[in-house]
């Protein structure tokens, strides 16, 4: 058994402590900003088409249907 100051070697003597790698923050921020811009564009398009204040569900419907179609596409690719 190794004891500091005694005979023998330690397996952990020259290893550096592991530093935690934090994930990138840039990708989620860009994703959220792009989703917000897409929602605003759908809202403006709905106003331009004459939906009035009923245009905000159009952007929500586009985002929700996009999430559902993306998850369906990913599930079908995993199953294949």
Phi, psi and omega in degrees: 000139181277137174227130181303132181090353180259196179274158179100175182237156177259139177288342184252017188293318187248013178276139175279148176296140182290131176266139180283130178267113178279141178290162181291138179267341185295317183297311178296325179293316178297320179297313181295320179293320179293323176295320178295318178294322177296318179297318179294320178297320176295322178296314180294321178296321177295321175295319180295326178281353175095020179283347182068218181283356172281004181285335182295327176294336178299313178296320178294319178296320179296315180294316181294317178294327175295317178296318180295316180293324178294317179292324176294318179296317179295320179294321180289328177289325178290325182288333182282000000 
